[in-house]
Amino acid sequence: MLQVLLFAQARQLAGSPRLEVPWSDGQTVLQLKEALAKLHPNLQLLIPRLMVAVNNDYAEDGTRISCTDEVACFPPVSGG
């Protein structure tokens, strides 16, 4: 299982600050987004804009994730 932290609107839509996602080491950020959309349909509209950090670094869709990585998801933030 992969522990995923959720922030801001992602947390609100999922109804939880943390999710457990069935996971195999080596799967990618894109696969994580697909899994989140299936597990929590409320997140589907947010997924295309969802930002993912792996071990405190922003990650691209092709970044591989292991079960021991720290993963956080949050929508883009705008401000002034």
Biopython code that builds the backbone (N, CA, C, O; Angstrom):
import numpy as np
from Bio.PDB.StructureBuilder import StructureBuilder

atoms = [
    (1, "MET", "N", (0.832, -1.184, 0.000)),
    (1, "MET", "CA", (0.000, 0.000, 0.000)),
    (1, "MET", "C", (0.878, 1.248, 0.000)),
    (1, "MET", "O", (1.941, 1.291, 0.620)),
    (2, "LEU", "N", (0.401, 2.249, -0.708)),
    (2, "LEU", "CA", (1.081, 3.534, -0.766)),
    (2, "LEU", "C", (0.280, 4.539, 0.054)),
    (2, "LEU", "O", (-0.928, 4.680, -0.137)),
    (3, "GLN", "N", (0.946, 5.231, 0.960)),
    (3, "GLN", "CA", (0.314, 6.284, 1.748)),
    (3, "GLN", "C", (0.406, 7.585, 0.960)),
    (3, "GLN", "O", (1.495, 7.985, 0.550)),
    (4, "VAL", "N", (-0.717, 8.243, 0.748)),
    (4, "VAL", "CA", (-0.757, 9.484, -0.024)),
    (4, "VAL", "C", (-1.394, 10.571, 0.827)),
    (4, "VAL", "O", (-2.513, 10.416, 1.316)),
    (5, "LEU", "N", (-0.671, 11.673, 1.001)),
    (5, "LEU", "CA", (-1.197, 12.820, 1.731)),
    (5, "LEU", "C", (-1.933, 13.728, 0.761)),
    (5, "LEU", "O", (-1.479, 13.947, -0.362)),
    (6, "LEU", "N", (-3.065, 14.254, 1.194)),
    (6, "LEU", "CA", (-3.866, 15.153, 0.356)),
    (6, "LEU", "C", (-3.981, 16.512, 1.024)),
    (6, "LEU", "O", (-4.112, 16.608, 2.245)),
    (7, "PHE", "N", (-3.930, 17.562, 0.211)),
    (7, "PHE", "CA", (-4.008, 18.914, 0.729)),
    (7, "PHE", "C", (-5.055, 19.725, -0.023)),
    (7, "PHE", "O", (-5.416, 19.406, -1.156)),
    (8, "ALA", "N", (-5.535, 20.782, 0.634)),
    (8, "ALA", "CA", (-6.461, 21.756, 0.050)),
    (8, "ALA", "C", (-7.704, 21.062, -0.529)),
    (8, "ALA", "O", (-8.318, 20.229, 0.137)),
    (9, "GLN", "N", (-8.064, 21.405, -1.752)),
    (9, "GLN", "CA", (-9.288, 20.884, -2.368)),
    (9, "GLN", "C", (-9.252, 19.361, -2.521)),
    (9, "GLN", "O", (-10.295, 18.712, -2.438)),
    (10, "ALA", "N", (-8.075, 18.786, -2.741)),
    (10, "ALA", "CA", (-7.972, 17.327, -2.864)),
    (10, "ALA", "C", (-8.412, 16.661, -1.563)),
    (10, "ALA", "O", (-9.112, 15.648, -1.582)),
    (11, "ARG", "N", (-8.003, 17.229, -0.446)),
    (11, "ARG", "CA", (-8.400, 16.700, 0.866)),
    (11, "ARG", "C", (-9.908, 16.821, 1.048)),
    (11, "ARG", "O", (-10.562, 15.888, 1.516)),
    (12, "GLN", "N", (-10.446, 17.961, 0.680)),
    (12, "GLN", "CA", (-11.883, 18.181, 0.836)),
    (12, "GLN", "C", (-12.696, 17.219, -0.017)),
    (12, "GLN", "O", (-13.674, 16.643, 0.459)),
    (13, "LEU", "N", (-12.303, 17.040, -1.268)),
    (13, "LEU", "CA", (-13.054, 16.167, -2.174)),
    (13, "LEU", "C", (-12.981, 14.703, -1.761)),
    (13, "LEU", "O", (-13.955, 13.966, -1.920)),
    (14, "ALA", "N", (-11.842, 14.276, -1.234)),
    (14, "ALA", "CA", (-11.687, 12.883, -0.804)),
    (14, "ALA", "C", (-12.274, 12.649, 0.581)),
    (14, "ALA", "O", (-12.562, 11.515, 0.963)),
    (15, "GLY", "N", (-12.448, 13.739, 1.330)),
    (15, "GLY", "CA", (-12.991, 13.603, 2.674)),
    (15, "GLY", "C", (-11.991, 13.048, 3.672)),
    (15, "GLY", "O", (-12.375, 12.535, 4.723)),
    (16, "SER", "N", (-10.705, 13.150, 3.344)),
    (16, "SER", "CA", (-9.671, 12.601, 4.226)),
    (16, "SER", "C", (-8.329, 13.257, 3.910)),
    (16, "SER", "O", (-8.070, 13.605, 2.758)),
    (17, "PRO", "N", (-7.478, 13.430, 4.912)),
    (17, "PRO", "CA", (-6.150, 13.993, 4.655)),
    (17, "PRO", "C", (-5.137, 12.970, 4.151)),
    (17, "PRO", "O", (-4.052, 13.335, 3.698)),
    (18, "ARG", "N", (-5.495, 11.683, 4.230)),
    (18, "ARG", "CA", (-4.563, 10.618, 3.857)),
    (18, "ARG", "C", (-5.333, 9.460, 3.230)),
    (18, "ARG", "O", (-6.410, 9.087, 3.695)),
    (19, "LEU", "N", (-4.764, 8.905, 2.175)),
    (19, "LEU", "CA", (-5.378, 7.743, 1.531)),
    (19, "LEU", "C", (-4.356, 6.621, 1.416)),
    (19, "LEU", "O", (-3.153, 6.864, 1.311)),
    (20, "GLU", "N", (-4.848, 5.405, 1.436)),
    (20, "GLU", "CA", (-4.020, 4.237, 1.147)),
    (20, "GLU", "C", (-4.418, 3.746, -0.239)),
    (20, "GLU", "O", (-5.593, 3.509, -0.519)),
    (21, "VAL", "N", (-3.412, 3.598, -1.101)),
    (21, "VAL", "CA", (-3.646, 3.182, -2.478)),
    (21, "VAL", "C", (-2.920, 1.853, -2.708)),
    (21, "VAL", "O", (-1.726, 1.757, -2.427)),
    (22, "PRO", "N", (-3.618, 0.822, -3.216)),
    (22, "PRO", "CA", (-2.921, -0.420, -3.562)),
    (22, "PRO", "C", (-1.795, -0.088, -4.545)),
    (22, "PRO", "O", (-2.013, 0.626, -5.524)),
    (23, "TRP", "N", (-0.577, -0.614, -4.279)),
    (23, "TRP", "CA", (0.569, -0.151, -5.046)),
    (23, "TRP", "C", (1.617, -1.224, -5.226)),
    (23, "TRP", "O", (1.822, -2.074, -4.358)),
    (24, "SER", "N", (2.280, -1.171, -6.372)),
    (24, "SER", "CA", (3.466, -1.991, -6.651)),
    (24, "SER", "C", (4.606, -1.041, -6.950)),
    (24, "SER", "O", (4.454, -0.121, -7.753)),
    (25, "ASP", "N", (5.747, -1.254, -6.313)),
    (25, "ASP", "CA", (6.898, -0.392, -6.555)),
    (25, "ASP", "C", (7.178, -0.267, -8.044)),
    (25, "ASP", "O", (7.085, -1.240, -8.793)),
    (26, "GLY", "N", (7.522, 0.945, -8.459)),
    (26, "GLY", "CA", (7.860, 1.188, -9.858)),
    (26, "GLY", "C", (6.730, 1.754, -10.685)),
    (26, "GLY", "O", (6.948, 2.189, -11.816)),
    (27, "GLN", "N", (5.512, 1.758, -10.137)),
    (27, "GLN", "CA", (4.428, 2.394, -10.873)),
    (27, "GLN", "C", (4.682, 3.904, -10.889)),
    (27, "GLN", "O", (5.481, 4.414, -10.103)),
    (28, "THR", "N", (3.998, 4.612, -11.788)),
    (28, "THR", "CA", (4.290, 6.020, -12.021)),
    (28, "THR", "C", (3.259, 6.969, -11.399)),
    (28, "THR", "O", (2.203, 6.554, -10.922)),
    (29, "VAL", "N", (3.609, 8.244, -11.424)),
    (29, "VAL", "CA", (2.696, 9.282, -10.967)),
    (29, "VAL", "C", (1.392, 9.232, -11.768)),
    (29, "VAL", "O", (0.311, 9.374, -11.198)),
    (30, "LEU", "N", (1.486, 9.034, -13.064)),
    (30, "LEU", "CA", (0.278, 8.930, -13.885)),
    (30, "LEU", "C", (-0.599, 7.779, -13.408)),
    (30, "LEU", "O", (-1.819, 7.922, -13.342)),
    (31, "GLN", "N", (-0.003, 6.654, -13.078)),
    (31, "GLN", "CA", (-0.770, 5.512, -12.577)),
    (31, "GLN", "C", (-1.393, 5.831, -11.220)),
    (31, "GLN", "O", (-2.488, 5.362, -10.912)),
    (32, "LEU", "N", (-0.701, 6.624, -10.415)),
    (32, "LEU", "CA", (-1.270, 7.048, -9.143)),
    (32, "LEU", "C", (-2.510, 7.906, -9.381)),
    (32, "LEU", "O", (-3.537, 7.706, -8.733)),
    (33, "LYS", "N", (-2.419, 8.847, -10.294)),
    (33, "LYS", "CA", (-3.573, 9.706, -10.598)),
    (33, "LYS", "C", (-4.757, 8.860, -11.079)),
    (33, "LYS", "O", (-5.896, 9.107, -10.681)),
    (34, "GLU", "N", (-4.495, 7.875, -11.922)),
    (34, "GLU", "CA", (-5.563, 6.998, -12.408)),
    (34, "GLU", "C", (-6.180, 6.218, -11.252)),
    (34, "GLU", "O", (-7.399, 6.062, -11.184)),
    (35, "ALA", "N", (-5.344, 5.733, -10.349)),
    (35, "ALA", "CA", (-5.840, 4.968, -9.195)),
    (35, "ALA", "C", (-6.675, 5.858, -8.276)),
    (35, "ALA", "O", (-7.717, 5.435, -7.776)),
    (36, "LEU", "N", (-6.217, 7.087, -8.055)),
    (36, "LEU", "CA", (-6.979, 8.007, -7.211)),
    (36, "LEU", "C", (-8.346, 8.307, -7.809)),
    (36, "LEU", "O", (-9.337, 8.381, -7.082)),
    (37, "ALA", "N", (-8.410, 8.480, -9.116)),
    (37, "ALA", "CA", (-9.681, 8.756, -9.784)),
    (37, "ALA", "C", (-10.645, 7.583, -9.647)),
    (37, "ALA", "O", (-11.852, 7.782, -9.503)),
    (38, "LYS", "N", (-10.117, 6.367, -9.690)),
    (38, "LYS", "CA", (-10.980, 5.185, -9.541)),
    (38, "LYS", "C", (-11.433, 4.994, -8.100)),
    (38, "LYS", "O", (-12.596, 4.680, -7.846)),
    (39, "LEU", "N", (-10.511, 5.186, -7.157)),
    (39, "LEU", "CA", (-10.835, 4.979, -5.747)),
    (39, "LEU", "C", (-11.747, 6.062, -5.192)),
    (39, "LEU", "O", (-12.579, 5.796, -4.324)),
    (40, "HIS", "N", (-11.591, 7.281, -5.689)),
    (40, "HIS", "CA", (-12.360, 8.421, -5.193)),
    (40, "HIS", "C", (-12.871, 9.239, -6.366)),
    (40, "HIS", "O", (-12.235, 10.215, -6.762)),
    (41, "PRO", "N", (-14.009, 8.857, -6.925)),
    (41, "PRO", "CA", (-14.556, 9.542, -8.097)),
    (41, "PRO", "C", (-14.704, 11.059, -7.919)),
    (41, "PRO", "O", (-14.683, 11.799, -8.903)),
    (42, "ASN", "N", (-14.852, 11.525, -6.683)),
    (42, "ASN", "CA", (-14.948, 12.971, -6.447)),
    (42, "ASN", "C", (-13.688, 13.711, -6.905)),
    (42, "ASN", "O", (-13.737, 14.912, -7.174)),
    (43, "LEU", "N", (-12.574, 13.008, -6.993)),
    (43, "LEU", "CA", (-11.308, 13.628, -7.388)),
    (43, "LEU", "C", (-11.135, 13.720, -8.907)),
    (43, "LEU", "O", (-10.213, 14.389, -9.373)),
    (44, "GLN", "N", (-11.989, 13.071, -9.680)),
    (44, "GLN", "CA", (-11.797, 12.965, -11.128)),
    (44, "GLN", "C", (-11.617, 14.309, -11.825)),
    (44, "GLN", "O", (-10.753, 14.433, -12.694)),
    (45, "LEU", "N", (-12.404, 15.314, -11.468)),
    (45, "LEU", "CA", (-12.283, 16.612, -12.133)),
    (45, "LEU", "C", (-10.984, 17.328, -11.760)),
    (45, "LEU", "O", (-10.493, 18.162, -12.520)),
    (46, "LEU", "N", (-10.437, 17.007, -10.610)),
    (46, "LEU", "CA", (-9.206, 17.644, -10.151)),
    (46, "LEU", "C", (-7.950, 16.975, -10.721)),
    (46, "LEU", "O", (-6.905, 17.616, -10.831)),
    (47, "ILE", "N", (-8.046, 15.707, -11.079)),
    (47, "ILE", "CA", (-6.882, 14.917, -11.493)),
    (47, "ILE", "C", (-6.045, 15.580, -12.596)),
    (47, "ILE", "O", (-4.820, 15.574, -12.476)),
    (48, "PRO", "N", (-6.622, 16.149, -13.655)),
    (48, "PRO", "CA", (-5.775, 16.741, -14.701)),
    (48, "PRO", "C", (-4.884, 17.883, -14.207)),
    (48, "PRO", "O", (-3.836, 18.153, -14.795)),
    (49, "ARG", "N", (-5.297, 18.549, -13.132)),
    (49, "ARG", "CA", (-4.523, 19.674, -12.599)),
    (49, "ARG", "C", (-3.761, 19.313, -11.330)),
    (49, "ARG", "O", (-3.007, 20.132, -10.806)),
    (50, "LEU", "N", (-3.950, 18.098, -10.833)),
    (50, "LEU", "CA", (-3.366, 17.680, -9.568)),
    (50, "LEU", "C", (-1.845, 17.662, -9.634)),
    (50, "LEU", "O", (-1.257, 17.088, -10.550)),
    (51, "MET", "N", (-1.222, 18.293, -8.658)),
    (51, "MET", "CA", (0.228, 18.281, -8.556)),
    (51, "MET", "C", (0.625, 17.199, -7.560)),
    (51, "MET", "O", (-0.029, 17.011, -6.534)),
    (52, "VAL", "N", (1.706, 16.489, -7.876)),
    (52, "VAL", "CA", (2.172, 15.401, -7.022)),
    (52, "VAL", "C", (3.619, 15.673, -6.645)),
    (52, "VAL", "O", (4.449, 15.998, -7.495)),
    (53, "ALA", "N", (3.907, 15.535, -5.359)),
    (53, "ALA", "CA", (5.282, 15.643, -4.877)),
    (53, "ALA", "C", (5.704, 14.277, -4.358)),
    (53, "ALA", "O", (4.965, 13.620, -3.625)),
    (54, "VAL", "N", (6.895, 13.863, -4.748)),
    (54, "VAL", "CA", (7.465, 12.602, -4.275)),
    (54, "VAL", "C", (8.745, 12.952, -3.531)),
    (54, "VAL", "O", (9.678, 13.515, -4.104)),
    (55, "ASN", "N", (8.776, 12.613, -2.260)),
    (55, "ASN", "CA", (9.926, 12.937, -1.409)),
    (55, "ASN", "C", (10.273, 14.424, -1.475)),
    (55, "ASN", "O", (11.437, 14.801, -1.610)),
    (56, "ASN", "N", (9.237, 15.258, -1.376)),
    (56, "ASN", "CA", (9.364, 16.720, -1.312)),
    (56, "ASN", "C", (9.789, 17.389, -2.608)),
    (56, "ASN", "O", (10.141, 18.568, -2.594)),
    (57, "ASP", "N", (9.769, 16.678, -3.727)),
    (57, "ASP", "CA", (10.073, 17.264, -5.034)),
    (57, "ASP", "C", (8.875, 17.079, -5.950)),
    (57, "ASP", "O", (8.273, 16.006, -5.984)),
    (58, "TYR", "N", (8.528, 18.131, -6.698)),
    (58, "TYR", "CA", (7.464, 17.984, -7.680)),
    (58, "TYR", "C", (7.834, 16.871, -8.647)),
    (58, "TYR", "O", (8.994, 16.742, -9.039)),
    (59, "ALA", "N", (6.846, 16.066, -9.031)),
    (59, "ALA", "CA", (7.099, 14.910, -9.879)),
    (59, "ALA", "C", (6.290, 15.003, -11.166)),
    (59, "ALA", "O", (5.144, 15.454, -11.164)),
    (60, "GLU", "N", (6.891, 14.579, -12.244)),
    (60, "GLU", "CA", (6.224, 14.486, -13.550)),
    (60, "GLU", "C", (5.435, 13.184, -13.609)),
    (60, "GLU", "O", (5.630, 12.294, -12.781)),
    (61, "ASP", "N", (4.541, 13.077, -14.593)),
    (61, "ASP", "CA", (3.708, 11.877, -14.726)),
    (61, "ASP", "C", (4.518, 10.586, -14.872)),
    (61, "ASP", "O", (4.049, 9.520, -14.474)),
    (62, "GLY", "N", (5.711, 10.666, -15.432)),
    (62, "GLY", "CA", (6.524, 9.465, -15.643)),
    (62, "GLY", "C", (7.395, 9.071, -14.463)),
    (62, "GLY", "O", (8.076, 8.047, -14.515)),
    (63, "THR", "N", (7.384, 9.866, -13.397)),
    (63, "THR", "CA", (8.206, 9.563, -12.224)),
    (63, "THR", "C", (7.727, 8.282, -11.557)),
    (63, "THR", "O", (6.532, 8.095, -11.327)),
    (64, "ARG", "N", (8.668, 7.408, -11.253)),
    (64, "ARG", "CA", (8.339, 6.139, -10.592)),
    (64, "ARG", "C", (8.263, 6.346, -9.080)),
    (64, "ARG", "O", (9.016, 7.130, -8.502)),
    (65, "ILE", "N", (7.332, 5.621, -8.460)),
    (65, "ILE", "CA", (7.086, 5.746, -7.023)),
    (65, "ILE", "C", (7.225, 4.376, -6.368)),
    (65, "ILE", "O", (6.736, 3.373, -6.887)),
    (66, "SER", "N", (7.900, 4.349, -5.220)),
    (66, "SER", "CA", (7.953, 3.107, -4.438)),
    (66, "SER", "C", (7.099, 3.288, -3.181)),
    (66, "SER", "O", (6.778, 4.412, -2.798)),
    (67, "CYS", "N", (6.743, 2.192, -2.556)),
    (67, "CYS", "CA", (5.869, 2.238, -1.381)),
    (67, "CYS", "C", (6.498, 2.984, -0.208)),
    (67, "CYS", "O", (5.783, 3.428, 0.691)),
    (68, "THR", "N", (7.803, 3.128, -0.200)),
    (68, "THR", "CA", (8.475, 3.814, 0.900)),
    (68, "THR", "C", (8.609, 5.319, 0.657)),
    (68, "THR", "O", (9.066, 6.043, 1.541)),
    (69, "ASP", "N", (8.218, 5.801, -0.526)),
    (69, "ASP", "CA", (8.310, 7.227, -0.833)),
    (69, "ASP", "C", (7.237, 8.011, -0.078)),
    (69, "ASP", "O", (6.166, 7.490, 0.232)),
    (70, "GLU", "N", (7.550, 9.269, 0.208)),
    (70, "GLU", "CA", (6.554, 10.173, 0.764)),
    (70, "GLU", "C", (5.871, 10.868, -0.410)),
    (70, "GLU", "O", (6.524, 11.538, -1.210)),
    (71, "VAL", "N", (4.557, 10.705, -0.510)),
    (71, "VAL", "CA", (3.796, 11.229, -1.645)),
    (71, "VAL", "C", (2.723, 12.181, -1.139)),
    (71, "VAL", "O", (1.987, 11.875, -0.201)),
    (72, "ALA", "N", (2.650, 13.353, -1.786)),
    (72, "ALA", "CA", (1.646, 14.341, -1.435)),
    (72, "ALA", "C", (0.987, 14.859, -2.701)),
    (72, "ALA", "O", (1.646, 15.041, -3.725)),
    (73, "CYS", "N", (-0.311, 15.094, -2.625)),
    (73, "CYS", "CA", (-1.070, 15.590, -3.783)),
    (73, "CYS", "C", (-1.835, 16.847, -3.385)),
    (73, "CYS", "O", (-2.416, 16.943, -2.305)),
    (74, "PHE", "N", (-1.807, 17.806, -4.309)),
    (74, "PHE", "CA", (-2.514, 19.053, -4.056)),
    (74, "PHE", "C", (-2.782, 19.757, -5.377)),
    (74, "PHE", "O", (-2.041, 19.579, -6.344)),
    (75, "PRO", "N", (-3.853, 20.563, -5.418)),
    (75, "PRO", "CA", (-4.149, 21.310, -6.644)),
    (75, "PRO", "C", (-3.179, 22.479, -6.773)),
    (75, "PRO", "O", (-2.585, 22.901, -5.780)),
    (76, "PRO", "N", (-3.014, 23.004, -7.977)),
    (76, "PRO", "CA", (-2.177, 24.188, -8.137)),
    (76, "PRO", "C", (-2.738, 25.347, -7.320)),
    (76, "PRO", "O", (-3.951, 25.464, -7.146)),
    (77, "VAL", "N", (-1.870, 26.178, -6.835)),
    (77, "VAL", "CA", (-2.278, 27.299, -6.008)),
    (77, "VAL", "C", (-2.010, 28.580, -6.763)),
    (77, "VAL", "O", (-0.953, 28.747, -7.372)),
    (78, "SER", "N", (-2.971, 29.481, -6.719)),
    (78, "SER", "CA", (-2.752, 30.791, -7.338)),
    (78, "SER", "C", (-2.911, 31.841, -6.256)),
    (78, "SER", "O", (-3.574, 31.625, -5.241)),
    (79, "GLY", "N", (-2.315, 32.931, -6.487)),
    (79, "GLY", "CA", (-2.420, 34.007, -5.502)),
    (79, "GLY", "C", (-1.695, 35.238, -5.983)),
    (79, "GLY", "O", (-1.149, 35.258, -7.086)),
    (80, "GLY", "N", (-1.689, 36.228, -5.187)),
    (80, "GLY", "CA", (-1.049, 37.453, -5.591)),
    (80, "GLY", "C", (-0.387, 38.154, -4.459)),
    (80, "GLY", "O", (0.203, 39.218, -4.652)),
]
sb = StructureBuilder()
sb.init_structure("model")
sb.init_model(0)
sb.init_chain("A")
sb.init_seg("    ")
for serial, (resi, resn, name, xyz) in enumerate(atoms, 1):
    if name == "N":
        sb.init_residue(resn, " ", resi, " ")
    sb.init_atom(name, np.array(xyz, "f"), 0.0, 1.0, " ", f" {name:<3s}", serial, name[0])
structure = sb.get_structure()
